[in-house]
Amino acid sequence: MQFDILIIGAGATGLMAMKELAIDGYQVGLLEATGKTGGRIATLTAKGFDMPVEAGAEFIHGRARITLDLLKEAGIGYTQTRGKMMMLQNGVWLGEEPQDEHPDMLAEKLEQLNKDCTISEFLDTYFPAGEYDTLRRSVKQFAEGFELADITKASALIFKEEWKQIDEEQYRINGGYGQLINYLFEQCRLHDGTILFNSPVTKIEHCSGYAIAHTADNQEYKAGKLIVTVSTGVLQPGDIAFIPSIPSHEAAIQQLAFGQVIKFLYQFKHPFWKERSKDVAFFLSDEAIPAWWTQLPEESCLLTGWLGGPDAGKAAPLSKNELHQTAIHSLCNIFHLDKNYLQNDLLHHEIISWQNEPYIKAGYSYNTLRSEELKQTLLTPVNDTIYFAGEAFYTGESQGTVEAALGSGKEVAERIIRKVLQK
Protein backbone atom coordinates (compact mmCIF):
# COMPACT_ATOMS: atom_id res chain seq x y z
CA MET A 1 0.00 0.00 0.00
CA GLN A 2 1.38 3.43 -0.93
CA PHE A 3 0.72 6.95 0.41
CA ASP A 4 2.03 10.46 -0.04
CA ILE A 5 2.85 10.58 3.68
CA LEU A 6 2.97 7.79 6.24
CA ILE A 7 2.69 8.41 9.99
CA ILE A 8 3.76 5.97 12.71
CA GLY A 9 1.66 6.20 15.89
CA ALA A 10 -1.95 7.30 16.53
CA GLY A 11 -1.34 9.37 19.63
CA ALA A 12 -2.16 13.08 19.81
CA THR A 13 0.86 14.01 17.66
CA GLY A 14 0.16 11.51 14.91
CA LEU A 15 -3.54 12.32 14.70
CA MET A 16 -2.91 16.07 14.70
CA ALA A 17 -0.34 15.76 11.91
CA MET A 18 -2.66 13.50 9.91
CA LYS A 19 -5.59 15.89 10.29
CA GLU A 20 -3.58 18.89 9.04
CA LEU A 21 -2.04 17.01 6.12
CA ALA A 22 -5.26 15.26 5.06
CA ILE A 23 -7.16 18.56 5.08
CA ASP A 24 -4.43 19.97 2.81
CA GLY A 25 -5.16 17.21 0.31
CA TYR A 26 -2.40 14.69 0.94
CA GLN A 27 -3.07 10.97 0.82
CA VAL A 28 -2.06 10.04 4.37
CA GLY A 29 -1.71 6.63 5.98
CA LEU A 30 -1.19 5.98 9.68
CA LEU A 31 0.11 2.77 11.28
CA GLU A 32 -0.87 2.19 14.92
CA ALA A 33 0.64 -0.66 16.93
CA THR A 34 -2.42 -1.17 19.15
CA GLY A 35 -6.13 -1.44 18.50
CA LYS A 36 -6.97 2.10 19.59
CA THR A 37 -6.06 5.75 19.18
CA GLY A 38 -4.74 8.10 21.84
CA GLY A 39 -1.43 6.64 23.01
CA ARG A 40 -0.78 8.04 26.49
CA ILE A 41 -4.21 9.67 26.41
CA ALA A 42 -6.71 7.09 27.64
CA THR A 43 -10.14 7.97 29.01
CA LEU A 44 -11.81 5.00 30.72
CA THR A 45 -15.55 4.56 31.00
CA ALA A 46 -15.27 1.25 32.81
CA LYS A 47 -18.03 -0.12 34.99
CA GLY A 48 -17.23 0.66 38.60
CA PHE A 49 -16.34 4.32 38.12
CA ASP A 50 -18.97 7.00 38.60
CA MET A 51 -17.61 9.13 35.75
CA PRO A 52 -15.14 8.93 32.83
CA VAL A 53 -11.63 8.71 34.31
CA GLU A 54 -8.22 9.48 32.88
CA ALA A 55 -5.69 6.66 32.84
CA GLY A 56 -3.20 8.98 31.17
CA ALA A 57 -3.15 12.73 30.56
CA GLU A 58 -5.76 14.57 32.61
CA PHE A 59 -5.15 18.31 32.88
CA ILE A 60 -4.82 21.25 30.53
CA HIS A 61 -2.06 23.37 32.06
CA GLY A 62 -2.56 27.12 31.69
CA ARG A 63 -3.66 28.80 28.50
CA ALA A 64 -2.65 26.00 26.15
CA ARG A 65 -3.57 27.78 22.92
CA ILE A 66 -3.48 24.84 20.50
CA THR A 67 -5.46 22.56 22.81
CA LEU A 68 -8.08 25.19 23.63
CA ASP A 69 -8.47 26.25 19.99
CA LEU A 70 -8.98 22.62 19.03
CA LEU A 71 -11.60 22.15 21.74
CA LYS A 72 -13.42 25.24 20.49
CA GLU A 73 -13.28 23.92 16.93
CA ALA A 74 -14.72 20.60 18.11
CA GLY A 75 -17.36 22.17 20.36
CA ILE A 76 -15.99 20.36 23.43
CA GLY A 77 -16.29 22.06 26.81
CA TYR A 78 -13.78 22.17 29.65
CA THR A 79 -13.90 23.12 33.32
CA GLN A 80 -11.38 24.87 35.53
CA THR A 81 -10.20 22.82 38.48
CA ARG A 82 -10.99 24.15 41.93
CA GLY A 83 -9.71 23.60 45.42
CA LYS A 84 -6.63 24.23 47.46
CA MET A 85 -3.55 22.10 48.04
CA MET A 86 -2.51 20.60 51.38
CA MET A 87 0.80 19.02 52.28
CA LEU A 88 1.53 16.31 54.85
CA GLN A 89 5.05 15.61 56.08
CA ASN A 90 6.04 13.34 58.94
CA GLY A 91 2.37 12.96 59.83
CA VAL A 92 1.81 16.73 60.17
CA TRP A 93 -0.52 18.67 57.91
CA LEU A 94 1.51 21.72 56.90
CA GLY A 95 -1.66 23.62 56.17
CA GLU A 96 -2.40 23.44 59.88
CA GLU A 97 1.10 24.00 61.29
CA PRO A 98 3.60 26.82 60.64
CA GLN A 99 6.29 25.93 58.12
CA ASP A 100 9.95 26.38 58.97
CA GLU A 101 11.21 27.04 55.46
CA HIS A 102 11.59 30.11 53.28
CA PRO A 103 9.77 29.68 49.96
CA ASP A 104 10.51 33.31 48.97
CA MET A 105 14.22 32.48 49.02
CA LEU A 106 13.66 29.76 46.42
CA ALA A 107 11.90 32.16 44.05
CA GLU A 108 14.66 34.73 44.62
CA LYS A 109 17.50 32.32 43.86
CA LEU A 110 15.70 30.92 40.83
CA GLU A 111 15.19 34.43 39.49
CA GLN A 112 18.94 35.06 39.79
CA LEU A 113 19.78 31.83 37.95
CA ASN A 114 21.10 32.55 34.45
CA LYS A 115 23.54 29.72 33.75
CA ASP A 116 22.07 26.25 33.53
CA CYS A 117 22.90 23.43 35.90
CA THR A 118 21.03 20.42 37.21
CA ILE A 119 18.32 20.90 39.84
CA SER A 120 20.45 18.91 42.26
CA GLU A 121 23.44 21.19 41.69
CA PHE A 122 21.24 24.25 42.16
CA LEU A 123 19.95 22.96 45.50
CA ASP A 124 23.42 22.02 46.72
CA THR A 125 24.69 25.51 45.88
CA TYR A 126 21.94 27.59 47.49
CA PHE A 127 20.05 25.27 49.84
CA PRO A 128 22.45 22.79 51.48
CA ALA A 129 21.15 19.64 53.12
CA GLY A 130 20.49 19.85 56.85
CA GLU A 131 19.49 23.50 56.93
CA TYR A 132 16.91 23.35 54.13
CA ASP A 133 15.69 19.76 54.15
CA THR A 134 11.98 20.60 53.88
CA LEU A 135 12.52 22.99 50.99
CA ARG A 136 14.78 20.50 49.19
CA ARG A 137 12.15 17.80 49.63
CA SER A 138 9.44 20.10 48.21
CA VAL A 139 11.53 20.89 45.13
CA LYS A 140 12.32 17.21 44.60
CA GLN A 141 8.64 16.26 44.96
CA PHE A 142 7.61 18.92 42.46
CA ALA A 143 10.28 17.97 39.92
CA GLU A 144 9.55 14.24 40.20
CA GLY A 145 5.79 14.63 40.40
CA PHE A 146 5.14 17.34 37.81
CA GLU A 147 8.05 16.83 35.41
CA LEU A 148 8.75 13.11 36.20
CA ALA A 149 12.36 14.30 36.37
CA ASP A 150 15.50 12.93 37.94
CA ILE A 151 16.88 16.04 39.69
CA THR A 152 20.47 14.88 39.09
CA LYS A 153 19.84 15.22 35.33
CA ALA A 154 17.03 17.77 34.92
CA SER A 155 17.64 21.38 33.83
CA ALA A 156 17.36 23.99 36.60
CA LEU A 157 16.51 26.72 34.07
CA ILE A 158 13.53 24.74 32.83
CA PHE A 159 12.54 24.06 36.44
CA LYS A 160 12.71 27.84 37.00
CA GLU A 161 10.09 28.36 34.29
CA GLU A 162 7.90 25.52 35.59
CA TRP A 163 8.05 26.89 39.13
CA LYS A 164 6.82 30.28 37.90
CA GLN A 165 3.73 28.53 36.55
CA ILE A 166 2.95 26.56 39.71
CA ASP A 167 -0.17 28.64 40.36
CA GLU A 168 -1.41 28.77 36.77
CA GLU A 169 -4.96 27.75 36.02
CA GLN A 170 -5.69 24.12 35.19
CA TYR A 171 -8.63 22.62 33.34
CA ARG A 172 -10.23 19.26 32.66
CA ILE A 173 -12.04 18.38 29.46
CA ASN A 174 -15.70 17.59 30.02
CA GLY A 175 -16.00 13.85 29.42
CA GLY A 176 -12.23 13.42 29.30
CA TYR A 177 -9.37 13.84 26.82
CA GLY A 178 -10.85 10.95 24.88
CA GLN A 179 -13.38 13.45 23.48
CA LEU A 180 -10.53 15.35 21.82
CA ILE A 181 -8.88 12.19 20.47
CA ASN A 182 -12.22 11.04 19.04
CA TYR A 183 -12.64 14.38 17.29
CA LEU A 184 -9.18 14.19 15.72
CA PHE A 185 -9.84 10.61 14.62
CA GLU A 186 -13.15 11.54 13.00
CA GLN A 187 -11.54 14.50 11.22
CA CYS A 188 -8.86 12.21 9.82
CA ARG A 189 -11.48 9.77 8.53
CA LEU A 190 -13.64 12.60 7.17
CA HIS A 191 -10.73 13.78 5.02
CA ASP A 192 -9.94 10.28 3.74
CA GLY A 193 -7.05 9.44 6.04
CA THR A 194 -6.32 5.71 6.31
CA ILE A 195 -5.62 4.36 9.81
CA LEU A 196 -4.44 0.77 10.13
CA PHE A 197 -4.63 -0.66 13.65
CA ASN A 198 -2.66 -3.54 15.20
CA SER A 199 0.21 -2.75 12.86
CA PRO A 200 3.39 -2.32 14.93
CA VAL A 201 6.28 -1.08 12.81
CA THR A 202 9.52 -3.00 13.28
CA LYS A 203 11.70 -1.62 10.48
CA ILE A 204 11.92 1.47 8.28
CA GLU A 205 13.90 1.35 5.04
CA HIS A 206 14.61 4.72 3.52
CA CYS A 207 16.46 6.72 0.93
CA SER A 208 16.10 10.29 -0.29
CA GLY A 209 12.43 10.86 -1.09
CA TYR A 210 11.24 7.34 -0.30
CA ALA A 211 10.50 5.19 2.77
CA ILE A 212 9.08 1.72 3.42
CA ALA A 213 7.64 0.76 6.79
CA HIS A 214 7.65 -2.95 7.64
CA THR A 215 5.18 -4.22 10.24
CA ALA A 216 5.28 -7.24 12.55
CA ASP A 217 2.81 -9.10 10.30
CA ASN A 218 5.20 -8.77 7.30
CA GLN A 219 3.26 -6.03 5.55
CA GLU A 220 4.98 -3.17 3.71
CA TYR A 221 3.75 0.41 3.42
CA LYS A 222 5.41 2.96 1.16
CA ALA A 223 5.44 6.75 1.16
CA GLY A 224 7.39 9.75 -0.09
CA LYS A 225 7.67 11.06 3.47
CA LEU A 226 7.36 9.33 6.82
CA ILE A 227 6.68 10.86 10.26
CA VAL A 228 7.70 8.91 13.38
CA THR A 229 5.61 9.90 16.43
CA VAL A 230 6.10 6.91 18.76
CA SER A 231 7.35 7.49 22.30
CA THR A 232 10.99 7.84 23.27
CA GLY A 233 10.50 4.71 25.38
CA VAL A 234 9.99 2.73 22.17
CA LEU A 235 12.70 4.46 20.16
CA GLN A 236 15.54 4.17 22.68
CA PRO A 237 15.68 0.35 22.84
CA GLY A 238 15.60 0.18 19.04
CA ASP A 239 12.16 -1.41 18.70
CA ILE A 240 12.05 0.24 15.28
CA ALA A 241 15.17 -0.33 13.16
CA PHE A 242 16.24 2.27 10.59
CA ILE A 243 17.94 0.96 7.44
CA PRO A 244 20.33 2.50 6.72
CA SER A 245 21.02 3.72 10.22
CA ILE A 246 20.78 7.44 11.00
CA PRO A 247 23.67 7.86 13.47
CA SER A 248 23.19 11.49 14.50
CA HIS A 249 19.46 11.07 15.15
CA GLU A 250 19.83 7.71 16.88
CA ALA A 251 22.57 9.09 19.15
CA ALA A 252 20.36 12.07 20.05
CA ILE A 253 17.41 9.79 20.81
CA GLN A 254 19.55 7.79 23.24
CA GLN A 255 20.31 10.97 25.19
CA LEU A 256 16.74 12.24 25.53
CA ALA A 257 15.37 12.04 29.05
CA PHE A 258 11.94 10.77 29.97
CA GLY A 259 10.33 9.91 33.28
CA GLN A 260 8.07 7.11 34.42
CA VAL A 261 4.66 7.31 36.02
CA ILE A 262 2.14 5.06 37.74
CA LYS A 263 -1.42 6.28 38.13
CA PHE A 264 -3.93 5.01 40.71
CA LEU A 265 -7.67 5.42 40.09
CA TYR A 266 -9.65 4.63 43.24
CA GLN A 267 -13.44 4.78 43.40
CA PHE A 268 -14.80 4.89 46.95
CA LYS A 269 -18.30 4.79 48.44
CA HIS A 270 -17.74 7.95 50.44
CA PRO A 271 -15.52 11.05 49.96
CA PHE A 272 -13.74 10.57 53.30
CA TRP A 273 -11.16 13.22 52.40
CA LYS A 274 -13.83 15.89 52.92
CA GLU A 275 -13.58 15.26 56.64
CA ARG A 276 -10.17 16.90 56.39
CA SER A 277 -11.44 19.80 54.30
CA LYS A 278 -14.31 20.24 51.84
CA ASP A 279 -12.34 22.43 49.44
CA VAL A 280 -9.02 20.61 49.15
CA ALA A 281 -8.32 19.26 45.65
CA PHE A 282 -4.68 18.11 45.96
CA PHE A 283 -2.98 16.23 48.77
CA LEU A 284 0.83 16.02 48.72
CA SER A 285 2.74 13.88 51.22
CA ASP A 286 5.97 12.04 51.88
CA GLU A 287 4.24 8.65 51.62
CA ALA A 288 5.21 5.98 49.07
CA ILE A 289 2.37 7.18 46.81
CA PRO A 290 2.80 10.86 47.56
CA ALA A 291 0.24 12.74 45.46
CA TRP A 292 -3.55 12.33 45.41
CA TRP A 293 -6.27 14.53 44.01
CA THR A 294 -10.04 14.81 43.81
CA GLN A 295 -12.28 15.81 40.89
CA LEU A 296 -13.27 19.24 42.25
CA PRO A 297 -15.32 21.12 41.25
CA GLU A 298 -17.03 17.90 40.10
CA GLU A 299 -18.62 16.03 42.99
CA SER A 300 -17.24 12.51 42.84
CA CYS A 301 -15.98 9.75 45.11
CA LEU A 302 -12.99 9.20 42.83
CA LEU A 303 -9.51 9.74 44.23
CA THR A 304 -6.51 9.70 41.89
CA GLY A 305 -2.99 8.80 43.03
CA TRP A 306 0.25 9.66 41.26
CA LEU A 307 3.76 8.26 41.54
CA GLY A 308 6.23 9.87 39.14
CA GLY A 309 9.93 10.05 38.39
CA PRO A 310 12.68 7.67 39.56
CA ASP A 311 10.46 6.15 42.26
CA ALA A 312 7.94 5.11 39.61
CA GLY A 313 10.73 3.39 37.70
CA LYS A 314 11.75 1.49 40.82
CA ALA A 315 8.13 0.45 41.47
CA ALA A 316 7.49 -0.69 37.88
CA PRO A 317 8.46 -4.37 38.53
CA LEU A 318 5.98 -4.66 41.41
CA SER A 319 2.77 -6.62 40.87
CA LYS A 320 -0.57 -4.83 40.70
CA ASN A 321 -1.43 -6.28 44.12
CA GLU A 322 1.82 -4.98 45.64
CA LEU A 323 1.17 -1.54 44.19
CA HIS A 324 -2.39 -1.67 45.48
CA GLN A 325 -1.27 -2.52 49.02
CA THR A 326 1.25 0.33 48.87
CA ALA A 327 -1.48 2.74 47.79
CA ILE A 328 -3.83 1.63 50.57
CA HIS A 329 -1.04 1.97 53.14
CA SER A 330 -0.27 5.49 51.88
CA LEU A 331 -3.91 6.57 52.05
CA CYS A 332 -4.27 5.17 55.56
CA ASN A 333 -1.29 7.20 56.73
CA ILE A 334 -2.31 10.37 54.92
CA PHE A 335 -5.90 10.41 56.19
CA HIS A 336 -5.30 8.52 59.47
CA LEU A 337 -7.75 5.78 58.51
CA ASP A 338 -8.06 2.14 59.49
CA LYS A 339 -7.00 -0.23 56.70
CA ASN A 340 -10.13 -2.40 57.01
CA TYR A 341 -12.37 0.67 56.78
CA LEU A 342 -10.59 1.90 53.67
CA GLN A 343 -10.69 -1.47 51.91
CA ASN A 344 -14.40 -1.90 52.70
CA ASP A 345 -15.11 1.58 51.35
CA LEU A 346 -13.28 0.89 48.08
CA LEU A 347 -15.65 0.04 45.22
CA HIS A 348 -13.30 -0.25 42.26
CA HIS A 349 -9.73 0.58 41.29
CA GLU A 350 -7.36 0.58 38.34
CA ILE A 351 -3.56 0.94 38.38
CA ILE A 352 -1.86 2.07 35.19
CA SER A 353 1.91 1.72 34.82
CA TRP A 354 2.80 3.34 31.51
CA GLN A 355 6.34 2.01 31.41
CA ASN A 356 4.89 -1.51 31.29
CA GLU A 357 2.81 -0.79 28.18
CA PRO A 358 4.78 -2.48 25.33
CA TYR A 359 4.16 0.25 22.75
CA ILE A 360 4.62 3.17 25.17
CA LYS A 361 7.31 2.28 27.75
CA ALA A 362 7.42 5.83 29.14
CA GLY A 363 5.60 8.55 31.01
CA TYR A 364 6.69 11.76 29.30
CA SER A 365 9.89 13.68 28.64
CA TYR A 366 11.77 16.25 30.69
CA ASN A 367 14.62 18.58 29.80
CA THR A 368 18.28 18.05 30.63
CA LEU A 369 21.19 20.44 30.06
CA ARG A 370 21.53 19.15 26.47
CA SER A 371 17.87 18.84 25.47
CA GLU A 372 17.74 21.95 23.29
CA GLU A 373 20.76 20.82 21.28
CA LEU A 374 19.43 17.26 20.95
CA LYS A 375 16.02 18.43 19.81
CA GLN A 376 17.51 20.61 17.08
CA THR A 377 19.24 17.52 15.68
CA LEU A 378 16.05 15.47 15.83
CA LEU A 379 13.93 18.18 14.23
CA THR A 380 16.19 18.11 11.16
CA PRO A 381 14.55 15.77 8.61
CA VAL A 382 16.57 12.82 7.34
CA ASN A 383 17.01 13.45 3.59
CA ASP A 384 13.71 15.37 3.62
CA THR A 385 12.11 11.95 4.02
CA ILE A 386 11.97 10.91 7.70
CA TYR A 387 10.61 13.35 10.27
CA PHE A 388 10.41 12.92 14.03
CA ALA A 389 7.60 14.47 16.09
CA GLY A 390 6.05 14.12 19.54
CA GLU A 391 6.02 15.80 22.92
CA ALA A 392 9.66 14.72 23.51
CA PHE A 393 10.79 16.69 20.42
CA TYR A 394 8.77 19.85 21.04
CA THR A 395 10.65 23.09 21.75
CA GLY A 396 7.77 25.48 22.45
CA GLU A 397 5.99 26.22 25.71
CA SER A 398 4.26 23.57 27.83
CA GLN A 399 6.81 20.85 27.11
CA GLY A 400 5.94 17.36 28.31
CA THR A 401 2.18 17.94 27.91
CA VAL A 402 -0.64 17.18 25.48
CA GLU A 403 -0.22 20.75 24.25
CA ALA A 404 3.35 19.85 23.28
CA ALA A 405 2.20 16.69 21.50
CA LEU A 406 -0.45 18.57 19.52
CA GLY A 407 1.95 21.41 18.80
CA SER A 408 4.59 19.04 17.49
CA GLY A 409 2.08 17.34 15.20
CA LYS A 410 0.88 20.67 13.87
CA GLU A 411 4.43 21.93 13.34
CA VAL A 412 5.66 18.88 11.43
CA ALA A 413 2.63 19.03 9.12
CA GLU A 414 3.19 22.74 8.46
CA ARG A 415 6.90 22.12 7.79
CA ILE A 416 6.11 19.50 5.17
CA ILE A 417 3.45 21.67 3.52
CA ARG A 418 5.81 24.67 3.38
CA LYS A 419 8.63 22.61 1.85
CA VAL A 420 6.36 21.29 -0.89
CA LEU A 421 5.07 24.79 -1.66
CA GLN A 422 8.64 26.14 -1.90
CA LYS A 423 9.61 23.60 -4.58
C-alpha positions in Angstrom: 0.0 0.0 0.0 1.4 3.4 -0.9 0.7 6.9 0.4 2.0 10.5 0.0 2.9 10.6 3.7 3.0 7.8 6.2 2.7 8.4 10.0 3.8 6.0 12.7 1.7 6.2 15.9 -1.9 7.3 16.5 -1.3 9.4 19.6 -2.2 13.1 19.8 0.9 14.0 17.7 0.2 11.5 14.9 -3.5 12.3 14.7 -2.9 16.1 14.7 -0.3 15.8 11.9 -2.7 13.5 9.9 -5.6 15.9 10.3 -3.6 18.9 9.0 -2.0 17.0 6.1 -5.3 15.3 5.1 -7.2 18.6 5.1 -4.4 20.0 2.8 -5.2 17.2 0.3 -2.4 14.7 0.9 -3.1 11.0 0.8 -2.1 10.0 4.4 -1.7 6.6 6.0 -1.2 6.0 9.7 0.1 2.8 11.3 -0.9 2.2 14.9 0.6 -0.7 16.9 -2.4 -1.2 19.2 -6.1 -1.4 18.5 -7.0 2.1 19.6 -6.1 5.7 19.2 -4.7 8.1 21.8 -1.4 6.6 23.0 -0.8 8.0 26.5 -4.2 9.7 26.4 -6.7 7.1 27.6 -10.1 8.0 29.0 -11.8 5.0 30.7 -15.5 4.6 31.0 -15.3 1.2 32.8 -18.0 -0.1 35.0 -17.2 0.7 38.6 -16.3 4.3 38.1 -19.0 7.0 38.6 -17.6 9.1 35.7 -15.1 8.9 32.8 -11.6 8.7 34.3 -8.2 9.5 32.9 -5.7 6.7 32.8 -3.2 9.0 31.2 -3.1 12.7 30.6 -5.8 14.6 32.6 -5.2 18.3 32.9 -4.8 21.3 30.5 -2.1 23.4 32.1 -2.6 27.1 31.7 -3.7 28.8 28.5 -2.7 26.0 26.1 -3.6 27.8 22.9 -3.5 24.8 20.5 -5.5 22.6 22.8 -8.1 25.2 23.6 -8.5 26.2 20.0 -9.0 22.6 19.0 -11.6 22.2 21.7 -13.4 25.2 20.5 -13.3 23.9 16.9 -14.7 20.6 18.1 -17.4 22.2 20.4 -16.0 20.4 23.4 -16.3 22.1 26.8 -13.8 22.2 29.6 -13.9 23.1 33.3 -11.4 24.9 35.5 -10.2 22.8 38.5 -11.0 24.2 41.9 -9.7 23.6 45.4 -6.6 24.2 47.5 -3.5 22.1 48.0 -2.5 20.6 51.4 0.8 19.0 52.3 1.5 16.3 54.8 5.1 15.6 56.1 6.0 13.3 58.9 2.4 13.0 59.8 1.8 16.7 60.2 -0.5 18.7 57.9 1.5 21.7 56.9 -1.7 23.6 56.2 -2.4 23.4 59.9 1.1 24.0 61.3 3.6 26.8 60.6 6.3 25.9 58.1 9.9 26.4 59.0 11.2 27.0 55.5 11.6 30.1 53.3 9.8 29.7 50.0 10.5 33.3 49.0 14.2 32.5 49.0 13.7 29.8 46.4 11.9 32.2 44.0 14.7 34.7 44.6 17.5 32.3 43.9 15.7 30.9 40.8 15.2 34.4 39.5 18.9 35.1 39.8 19.8 31.8 37.9 21.1 32.5 34.4 23.5 29.7 33.7 22.1 26.3 33.5 22.9 23.4 35.9 21.0 20.4 37.2 18.3 20.9 39.8 20.5 18.9 42.3 23.4 21.2 41.7 21.2 24.3 42.2 20.0 23.0 45.5 23.4 22.0 46.7 24.7 25.5 45.9 21.9 27.6 47.5 20.1 25.3 49.8 22.5 22.8 51.5 21.1 19.6 53.1 20.5 19.8 56.8 19.5 23.5 56.9 16.9 23.3 54.1 15.7 19.8 54.1 12.0 20.6 53.9 12.5 23.0 51.0 14.8 20.5 49.2 12.2 17.8 49.6 9.4 20.1 48.2 11.5 20.9 45.1 12.3 17.2 44.6 8.6 16.3 45.0 7.6 18.9 42.5 10.3 18.0 39.9 9.6 14.2 40.2 5.8 14.6 40.4 5.1 17.3 37.8 8.1 16.8 35.4 8.7 13.1 36.2 12.4 14.3 36.4 15.5 12.9 37.9 16.9 16.0 39.7 20.5 14.9 39.1 19.8 15.2 35.3 17.0 17.8 34.9 17.6 21.4 33.8 17.4 24.0 36.6 16.5 26.7 34.1 13.5 24.7 32.8 12.5 24.1 36.4 12.7 27.8 37.0 10.1 28.4 34.3 7.9 25.5 35.6 8.1 26.9 39.1 6.8 30.3 37.9 3.7 28.5 36.6 3.0 26.6 39.7 -0.2 28.6 40.4 -1.4 28.8 36.8 -5.0 27.8 36.0 -5.7 24.1 35.2 -8.6 22.6 33.3 -10.2 19.3 32.7 -12.0 18.4 29.5 -15.7 17.6 30.0 -16.0 13.9 29.4 -12.2 13.4 29.3 -9.4 13.8 26.8 -10.9 10.9 24.9 -13.4 13.5 23.5 -10.5 15.4 21.8 -8.9 12.2 20.5 -12.2 11.0 19.0 -12.6 14.4 17.3 -9.2 14.2 15.7 -9.8 10.6 14.6 -13.2 11.5 13.0 -11.5 14.5 11.2 -8.9 12.2 9.8 -11.5 9.8 8.5 -13.6 12.6 7.2 -10.7 13.8 5.0 -9.9 10.3 3.7 -7.0 9.4 6.0 -6.3 5.7 6.3 -5.6 4.4 9.8 -4.4 0.8 10.1 -4.6 -0.7 13.7 -2.7 -3.5 15.2 0.2 -2.8 12.9 3.4 -2.3 14.9 6.3 -1.1 12.8 9.5 -3.0 13.3 11.7 -1.6 10.5 11.9 1.5 8.3 13.9 1.3 5.0 14.6 4.7 3.5 16.5 6.7 0.9 16.1 10.3 -0.3 12.4 10.9 -1.1 11.2 7.3 -0.3 10.5 5.2 2.8 9.1 1.7 3.4 7.6 0.8 6.8 7.7 -2.9 7.6 5.2 -4.2 10.2 5.3 -7.2 12.5 2.8 -9.1 10.3 5.2 -8.8 7.3 3.3 -6.0 5.6 5.0 -3.2 3.7 3.7 0.4 3.4 5.4 3.0 1.2 5.4 6.7 1.2 7.4 9.7 -0.1 7.7 11.1 3.5 7.4 9.3 6.8 6.7 10.9 10.3 7.7 8.9 13.4 5.6 9.9 16.4 6.1 6.9 18.8 7.3 7.5 22.3 11.0 7.8 23.3 10.5 4.7 25.4 10.0 2.7 22.2 12.7 4.5 20.2 15.5 4.2 22.7 15.7 0.3 22.8 15.6 0.2 19.0 12.2 -1.4 18.7 12.1 0.2 15.3 15.2 -0.3 13.2 16.2 2.3 10.6 17.9 1.0 7.4 20.3 2.5 6.7 21.0 3.7 10.2 20.8 7.4 11.0 23.7 7.9 13.5 23.2 11.5 14.5 19.5 11.1 15.1 19.8 7.7 16.9 22.6 9.1 19.2 20.4 12.1 20.1 17.4 9.8 20.8 19.5 7.8 23.2 20.3 11.0 25.2 16.7 12.2 25.5 15.4 12.0 29.1 11.9 10.8 30.0 10.3 9.9 33.3 8.1 7.1 34.4 4.7 7.3 36.0 2.1 5.1 37.7 -1.4 6.3 38.1 -3.9 5.0 40.7 -7.7 5.4 40.1 -9.6 4.6 43.2 -13.4 4.8 43.4 -14.8 4.9 47.0 -18.3 4.8 48.4 -17.7 8.0 50.4 -15.5 11.1 50.0 -13.7 10.6 53.3 -11.2 13.2 52.4 -13.8 15.9 52.9 -13.6 15.3 56.6 -10.2 16.9 56.4 -11.4 19.8 54.3 -14.3 20.2 51.8 -12.3 22.4 49.4 -9.0 20.6 49.1 -8.3 19.3 45.7 -4.7 18.1 46.0 -3.0 16.2 48.8 0.8 16.0 48.7 2.7 13.9 51.2 6.0 12.0 51.9 4.2 8.7 51.6 5.2 6.0 49.1 2.4 7.2 46.8 2.8 10.9 47.6 0.2 12.7 45.5 -3.5 12.3 45.4 -6.3 14.5 44.0 -10.0 14.8 43.8 -12.3 15.8 40.9 -13.3 19.2 42.2 -15.3 21.1 41.3 -17.0 17.9 40.1 -18.6 16.0 43.0 -17.2 12.5 42.8 -16.0 9.7 45.1 -13.0 9.2 42.8 -9.5 9.7 44.2 -6.5 9.7 41.9 -3.0 8.8 43.0 0.2 9.7 41.3 3.8 8.3 41.5 6.2 9.9 39.1 9.9 10.1 38.4 12.7 7.7 39.6 10.5 6.1 42.3 7.9 5.1 39.6 10.7 3.4 37.7 11.8 1.5 40.8 8.1 0.5 41.5 7.5 -0.7 37.9 8.5 -4.4 38.5 6.0 -4.7 41.4 2.8 -6.6 40.9 -0.6 -4.8 40.7 -1.4 -6.3 44.1 1.8 -5.0 45.6 1.2 -1.5 44.2 -2.4 -1.7 45.5 -1.3 -2.5 49.0 1.3 0.3 48.9 -1.5 2.7 47.8 -3.8 1.6 50.6 -1.0 2.0 53.1 -0.3 5.5 51.9 -3.9 6.6 52.1 -4.3 5.2 55.6 -1.3 7.2 56.7 -2.3 10.4 54.9 -5.9 10.4 56.2 -5.3 8.5 59.5 -7.7 5.8 58.5 -8.1 2.1 59.5 -7.0 -0.2 56.7 -10.1 -2.4 57.0 -12.4 0.7 56.8 -10.6 1.9 53.7 -10.7 -1.5 51.9 -14.4 -1.9 52.7 -15.1 1.6 51.4 -13.3 0.9 48.1 -15.7 0.0 45.2 -13.3 -0.2 42.3 -9.7 0.6 41.3 -7.4 0.6 38.3 -3.6 0.9 38.4 -1.9 2.1 35.2 1.9 1.7 34.8 2.8 3.3 31.5 6.3 2.0 31.4 4.9 -1.5 31.3 2.8 -0.8 28.2 4.8 -2.5 25.3 4.2 0.3 22.7 4.6 3.2 25.2 7.3 2.3 27.8 7.4 5.8 29.1 5.6 8.6 31.0 6.7 11.8 29.3 9.9 13.7 28.6 11.8 16.2 30.7 14.6 18.6 29.8 18.3 18.0 30.6 21.2 20.4 30.1 21.5 19.2 26.5 17.9 18.8 25.5 17.7 21.9 23.3 20.8 20.8 21.3 19.4 17.3 20.9 16.0 18.4 19.8 17.5 20.6 17.1 19.2 17.5 15.7 16.1 15.5 15.8 13.9 18.2 14.2 16.2 18.1 11.2 14.6 15.8 8.6 16.6 12.8 7.3 17.0 13.5 3.6 13.7 15.4 3.6 12.1 12.0 4.0 12.0 10.9 7.7 10.6 13.3 10.3 10.4 12.9 14.0 7.6 14.5 16.1 6.0 14.1 19.5 6.0 15.8 22.9 9.7 14.7 23.5 10.8 16.7 20.4 8.8 19.9 21.0 10.7 23.1 21.7 7.8 25.5 22.5 6.0 26.2 25.7 4.3 23.6 27.8 6.8 20.9 27.1 5.9 17.4 28.3 2.2 17.9 27.9 -0.6 17.2 25.5 -0.2 20.7 24.2 3.3 19.9 23.3 2.2 16.7 21.5 -0.4 18.6 19.5 2.0 21.4 18.8 4.6 19.0 17.5 2.1 17.3 15.2 0.9 20.7 13.9 4.4 21.9 13.3 5.7 18.9 11.4 2.6 19.0 9.1 3.2 22.7 8.5 6.9 22.1 7.8 6.1 19.5 5.2 3.5 21.7 3.5 5.8 24.7 3.4 8.6 22.6 1.8 6.4 21.3 -0.9 5.1 24.8 -1.7 8.6 26.1 -1.9 9.6 23.6 -4.6 
